[in-house]
Amino acid sequence: MKKKVDPRLTEDVDQILKEIGSRIKSHRKQIANNYEDFARTYNFNKVTLSRIESGENSSLKSIIILARKVGIQIEDLFKGIQ
């Protein structure tokens, strides 16, 4: 039988993903205002890009790759997040 996850933990994780997505989006907009243009130019899946920027659940690998493409240091991506 599965253990129930504390809903507060899920809310915290959702907030963290939204903050990370917001940071990535801010940097991406400095490169290309339109996410579809960015995705095409930098060879990144536009659906994955949209999900990350929206704070939806994405793989850590995709988040790290995208952060590098927009020029965010990994430590800056998570800076101040508890």
Buried (B, 14 or more C-beta within 10 A) or exposed (E): EEEEEEEEEEEEEEEBBBBBBEBBBEBBBEEBEEBEEBBEEBEBEBEBBBBBBEBEEBEEEBBEBBBEBBEBEEEEBBEEEE
